[in-house]
Amino acid sequence: MKKKGLNIWIINHYAGNLKYGMEYRHFFLARHLRAAGHSPKIISSSFHHLFTELPVVNQKMTFETFEEIPFVFIRTPRYEGNGIGRLKNILIFSLRVNREYKNLEKEFGRPDVLLGSSPHPFVYSNLSKLRRVYGIPALYEVRDLWPQMLIELGSISKFHPLSLLFYWIERRALLSSDGVISLWHSADEYMLRHGLTKERYHYLPNGIELDAEGGDQEIDSSHPLMKKVEERKSKGKFLVGYGGSHGYANPLSVMIEACKLLKKRNIHDVEFFLVGDGPDKDRVVSQAKALKLENIHFHGYVAKPVIMAFYKMLDVAFMGLRDLPLFKYGPTPNKLMDYLAAGKPIIYAINSSFDPVQEVGAGVSIPSDDPEQLVEAIIRIKALSGSERERMGRAGRRYAEQELNFKTIAGKLADVAQRCIEQRTS
């Protein structure tokens, strides 16, 4: 007998869709969960820094449907940067979700299972409250390892009150959640030391959407970014691209140094394109201008279809993170998923236990924070024949299709949720 679909409440402060912008993970998962007969509902904030267009929320919350996926946007205050305003926004979101759960139930129906995603750890307070109210399983999704991420990025000290609070929340979540979903390949090594049991650990990586709206369509070449890329390619330039956040964890200075080395070596047919925004962007743009680097180009954030088309026009895509101990646990950055889907060779510069690029032959792996190794990798890939570079791209695309598409990940998520329900009722 066919099992009935699950009513799944997905709580993610930063959840978005193709109308409002990032993040896309839970929208794409919801799309496939719904196609499989489930009823996902997404609970998000009215304001966060990843939105490209803000939802209109004049009440405490606004319900809206996009592509038949129900959303609710909880009203939260605006903020800038990473100060007290952002913390206030986070706390108000979590408090209002807990306070308004009856109104959520009126619109969404009684949930069968909860999924709380941790762009910040306070989502655990929502899981804890609603799990107790409804007597249902709670799945805690770990996107970043808090507070270890903040400590290693230099944002706060190990003994800061927020660090101690985050450690406490993390341990409570790992101890008591019915299931823990990790986007980090090898984070079980970390989590098992902090209260998790092996049978409750589930690795469901960042994924990619391989249909038209996920980036498999053609795009009008009149977009300013496309026109600039085509203009440089028409001049015979070999293009290395990076798309994503411009922040402390990203190796922006390494790319600047690589451009300096290329110039010093009189290699003038290689150019970098950096697309995206972030707190370090102004600094790195100023640095490039001060050095009079003509082999690097910057462009702001673009919509998902545009960035996917951009990747497809590159000769090679660069994926790197700073050399931090944290990254040994195998992060799966969103941009890596997109690079693999685009079918381009990848230069992978993350010192991690997880290296899918090397594993499947999708490019070249080098150490983190090493501009000379980056230049050597570019020269090596540039020297390959077009068919050899295409082979690398196909290997990455094949891996994406088999292991990383959201349809597969949504199926695994539904299986985890169903098992947790059965265990709770047995």
C-alpha positions in Angstrom: 0.0 0.0 0.0 1.3 3.4 -0.9 2.4 5.5 2.1 0.6 8.9 2.5 2.7 12.0 1.8 4.3 13.8 4.7 3.5 17.3 5.8 7.0 18.7 6.3 7.6 22.1 7.9 11.0 23.4 6.7 12.3 26.2 9.0 15.2 28.2 7.4 15.7 31.8 8.2 17.4 32.3 4.8 15.1 30.3 2.6 14.3 31.8 -0.8 13.1 30.9 -4.2 13.6 31.9 -7.9 11.6 35.1 -7.3 13.4 36.5 -4.2 16.8 34.9 -4.6 19.0 32.8 -2.5 19.0 30.5 -0.7 17.6 27.9 -3.1 18.3 24.6 -1.4 14.9 24.1 0.4 12.9 25.5 -2.5 14.4 22.9 -4.9 14.1 20.1 -2.3 10.4 21.2 -1.7 9.8 21.1 -5.5 10.9 17.4 -5.7 9.2 16.5 -2.4 5.9 17.8 -3.7 6.4 15.9 -7.0 6.8 12.7 -4.9 3.5 13.3 -3.1 4.6 15.1 0.0 3.5 18.5 1.3 6.5 20.7 2.2 5.9 24.1 3.7 8.8 26.7 4.0 9.1 29.1 6.9 11.5 32.0 6.1 12.3 35.5 7.3 11.0 38.7 5.7 14.5 40.2 5.6 18.0 38.8 5.3 21.1 39.8 3.3 20.8 37.0 0.7 17.5 38.2 -0.8 17.8 40.0 -4.1 14.1 41.1 -3.9 12.3 41.5 -0.6 8.9 39.9 0.0 6.2 42.4 1.0 5.3 41.6 4.7 3.1 44.2 6.4 1.7 41.9 9.1 3.5 39.6 11.5 3.7 37.1 8.7 2.7 36.8 5.1 1.7 33.5 3.4 2.6 33.2 -0.3 2.8 30.4 -2.8 5.5 30.1 -5.4 5.4 27.2 -7.9 2.8 25.6 -5.7 5.2 25.6 -2.8 3.7 27.3 0.3 5.9 29.9 2.0 5.5 32.0 5.1 7.7 35.1 5.6 8.0 36.0 9.3 8.4 39.8 9.7 11.9 40.7 11.0 13.8 44.0 11.2 16.4 45.0 8.7 20.1 45.0 9.5 23.5 45.8 7.9 26.7 43.8 8.4 27.3 41.3 11.2 26.6 43.4 14.3 23.8 43.6 16.9 21.2 44.3 14.2 21.7 41.0 12.6 21.6 39.2 15.9 18.3 41.0 16.7 16.9 39.9 13.4 17.9 36.3 14.1 16.4 36.2 17.6 13.1 37.9 16.5 12.7 35.3 13.8 13.1 32.3 16.1 10.9 33.9 18.8 8.1 34.7 16.4 8.1 31.2 14.9 7.6 29.7 18.3 4.9 32.3 19.3 2.9 32.0 16.0 2.9 28.2 15.6 -0.9 28.0 16.0 -1.4 30.5 13.2 1.1 28.5 11.1 -0.9 25.3 11.7 -4.1 27.0 10.6 -2.6 27.7 7.2 -0.2 24.8 6.8 -2.0 22.0 8.7 -0.5 19.9 11.5 3.1 18.8 10.6 4.2 15.2 10.5 7.9 16.1 10.7 10.1 19.2 11.2 13.3 20.2 9.4 15.2 23.1 10.9 18.3 24.4 9.0 21.1 26.1 10.8 22.4 29.1 9.0 22.4 30.0 12.7 21.9 27.6 15.6 18.8 29.3 17.2 16.6 27.3 14.9 17.1 24.5 17.4 14.8 26.4 19.8 12.0 26.1 17.1 12.6 22.4 16.7 12.6 21.8 20.4 9.4 23.8 21.0 7.4 22.3 18.0 8.7 18.8 18.5 7.3 18.9 22.1 4.0 20.6 21.0 3.2 18.1 18.2 5.0 15.0 19.4 6.8 14.6 16.1 10.3 14.0 14.9 12.7 16.9 14.4 15.6 16.9 11.9 18.4 19.3 12.6 20.2 20.3 9.4 23.8 21.5 9.9 24.9 23.9 7.2 27.8 25.4 9.2 29.6 24.2 12.3 28.7 26.7 14.9 30.5 28.3 16.7 33.7 26.7 15.2 33.2 28.5 11.9 33.0 31.9 13.6 36.0 31.2 15.8 38.3 30.1 13.0 37.2 33.0 10.8 38.2 35.3 13.6 34.8 36.7 14.3 34.6 35.8 18.0 36.9 34.1 20.5 36.5 30.6 21.8 35.5 32.1 25.2 33.1 34.8 24.0 29.7 34.4 25.6 28.1 33.8 22.2 30.6 31.0 21.6 29.7 29.4 24.8 26.0 29.7 24.1 26.5 28.3 20.6 28.4 25.3 21.9 25.6 24.6 24.4 22.9 24.8 21.7 25.0 22.7 19.3 25.4 20.0 21.9 21.7 20.0 22.8 20.8 19.7 19.2 23.2 16.9 18.5 22.1 15.0 21.6 18.3 15.3 21.2 17.4 15.7 17.6 15.7 12.6 16.0 18.1 13.0 13.0 21.0 15.2 12.1 21.5 16.1 8.4 24.9 17.3 7.5 26.0 19.2 4.4 29.6 18.4 5.4 30.9 15.2 4.0 33.0 14.1 7.0 31.4 16.1 9.8 30.4 12.9 11.7 34.0 12.9 13.0 33.3 16.2 14.6 29.7 15.6 15.7 30.3 12.2 17.3 32.6 14.0 19.7 29.8 16.5 20.6 26.9 14.2 21.5 25.6 12.7 18.2 25.1 8.9 17.8 26.1 7.3 14.5 22.7 6.0 13.6 21.2 9.6 13.7 23.8 11.0 11.3 22.8 11.6 7.6 25.0 13.2 4.9 22.8 15.1 2.4 25.1 17.5 0.6 24.5 20.7 -1.1 22.9 19.9 -4.4 22.0 21.3 -7.8 18.9 21.6 -9.8 19.4 20.2 -13.3 16.2 21.4 -15.0 15.8 24.5 -17.0 15.3 26.9 -14.1 18.3 25.5 -12.4 20.6 26.6 -15.1 20.3 24.1 -18.0 18.8 26.6 -20.4 20.3 29.0 -22.8 20.4 32.7 -21.9 20.2 35.9 -23.9 23.8 37.1 -24.6 22.7 40.7 -24.2 23.2 40.5 -20.4 26.2 42.8 -19.5 28.2 40.0 -17.9 27.7 37.8 -21.0 28.7 40.6 -23.3 31.9 41.3 -21.4 32.8 37.6 -21.3 32.1 37.2 -25.0 34.2 40.3 -25.7 37.2 38.9 -23.9 36.8 35.4 -25.4 36.7 37.0 -28.9 40.2 38.4 -28.2 41.5 34.9 -27.5 41.6 35.1 -23.7 41.6 31.9 -21.6 39.0 32.7 -18.9 39.2 31.6 -15.2 36.0 32.2 -13.3 34.9 32.5 -9.7 31.3 33.0 -8.6 30.1 33.4 -5.0 30.7 35.3 -1.8 33.5 37.8 -1.5 34.3 37.3 2.2 37.1 36.3 4.6 36.8 32.6 4.0 37.2 33.0 0.2 40.6 33.2 -1.4 40.3 36.6 -3.0 43.8 37.7 -2.3 45.1 34.4 -3.8 43.5 35.3 -7.1 44.9 38.8 -7.0 48.4 37.3 -6.3 47.9 34.8 -9.2 47.1 37.7 -11.5 50.3 39.5 -10.4 52.3 36.3 -11.1 50.7 35.9 -14.6 51.6 39.5 -15.4 55.2 39.0 -14.1 55.6 35.9 -16.3 54.3 37.8 -19.3 51.3 35.5 -19.7 48.8 37.9 -21.1 46.1 35.6 -22.5 44.8 34.4 -19.1 42.1 36.5 -17.4 40.0 36.2 -14.2 36.3 37.0 -13.8 35.1 37.3 -10.2 31.3 37.5 -9.9 29.4 38.2 -6.7 29.4 40.4 -3.6 30.4 40.3 0.0 32.2 42.3 2.8 35.7 42.0 1.2 34.7 43.0 -2.3 35.6 46.7 -2.0 39.0 45.9 -0.6 39.9 43.4 -3.3 38.6 45.7 -6.1 40.7 48.5 -4.7 43.7 46.2 -4.4 43.4 45.2 -8.1 43.1 48.9 -9.2 46.1 49.9 -7.1 48.2 47.1 -8.8 46.9 48.2 -12.2 45.8 44.6 -13.0 44.1 44.4 -16.4 43.7 40.6 -16.3 41.0 40.6 -13.6 37.3 41.7 -14.0 34.6 42.1 -11.4 30.9 41.9 -11.6 28.2 42.0 -8.9 25.6 39.4 -8.0 23.5 38.0 -10.9 20.5 35.7 -11.0 20.9 31.9 -11.0 20.3 31.4 -14.7 22.8 34.1 -15.5 25.5 32.7 -13.3 25.0 29.2 -14.7 25.4 30.6 -18.2 28.5 32.4 -17.1 30.1 29.2 -15.8 29.4 27.5 -19.1 31.4 30.2 -21.0 34.5 29.8 -18.9 37.6 27.7 -19.7 38.1 26.7 -16.1 36.3 27.5 -12.8 38.1 28.1 -9.5 36.9 26.7 -6.2 38.9 27.6 -3.1 38.6 28.3 0.6 41.2 29.5 3.1 43.3 26.9 4.8 41.4 26.6 8.1 41.3 23.4 10.3 37.5 23.4 10.0 37.5 22.6 6.3 39.0 19.2 6.9 35.4 18.0 7.6 34.5 18.3 3.9 32.3 21.3 3.1 30.3 21.1 -0.1 30.0 24.7 -1.2 27.1 25.8 -3.4 29.4 27.1 -6.1 31.1 23.7 -6.4 27.8 22.2 -7.2 27.2 24.8 -9.9 30.6 24.3 -11.4 30.0 20.5 -11.7 26.6 21.1 -13.3 28.1 23.5 -15.8 30.5 20.8 -17.0 33.7 22.8 -16.9 37.2 21.8 -15.6 37.7 22.9 -12.0 40.7 24.0 -10.0 39.9 22.8 -6.5 41.9 24.5 -3.6 40.4 23.3 -0.4 42.5 21.3 2.2 39.8 18.8 2.9 39.2 15.2 3.5 36.6 15.4 0.7 37.9 16.1 -2.8 35.3 15.1 -5.4 37.2 16.9 -8.2 40.2 14.6 -7.8 38.0 11.6 -7.1 36.1 11.8 -10.4 38.8 13.5 -12.6 36.9 16.7 -13.0 39.9 19.0 -12.8 43.1 19.7 -10.8 43.4 19.8 -7.0 46.0 22.1 -5.4 46.8 23.3 -1.8 44.8 26.2 -0.3 46.2 29.7 -0.2 49.0 29.1 -2.8 48.9 31.6 -5.7 51.9 29.9 -7.4 50.2 26.5 -7.4 47.1 28.2 -8.8 49.1 29.7 -11.7 50.7 26.3 -12.4 47.3 24.6 -12.4 45.9 27.2 -14.9 48.9 26.7 -17.2 48.5 22.9 -16.9 44.8 23.0 -17.8 45.4 25.6 -20.6 48.0 23.2 -22.2 45.4 20.4 -22.5 43.5 19.9 -25.7 39.9 21.0 -26.0 38.8 17.4 -25.9 40.8 16.7 -22.7 39.2 19.7 -21.0 35.8 18.5 -22.2 36.4 15.1 -20.7 37.1 16.7 -17.3 33.9 18.7 -17.6 31.8 15.6 -18.5 33.2 13.7 -15.5 32.1 16.5 -13.2 28.7 16.7 -14.8 28.2 13.0 -14.6 29.0 13.0 -10.9 26.5 15.9 -10.4 23.8 14.0 -12.2 24.3 10.8 -10.3 25.1 12.1 -6.7 24.1 15.7 -6.3 20.9 16.4 -8.0 18.1 17.7 -5.7 15.7 15.0 -6.9 17.9 12.3 -5.5 18.6 14.3 -2.3 14.9 15.0 -1.8 14.2 11.2 -2.0 16.9 10.5 0.6 15.4 13.3 2.9 12.0 11.8 2.7 13.4 8.3 3.6 15.2 9.8 6.6 12.0 11.6 7.7 9.9 8.4 7.3 12.3 6.3 9.3 12.3 8.8 12.1 8.5 8.8 12.2 8.5 5.0 12.3 11.1 4.8 15.1 9.2 7.4 17.1 5.9 5.5 16.9 7.3 1.9 17.3 
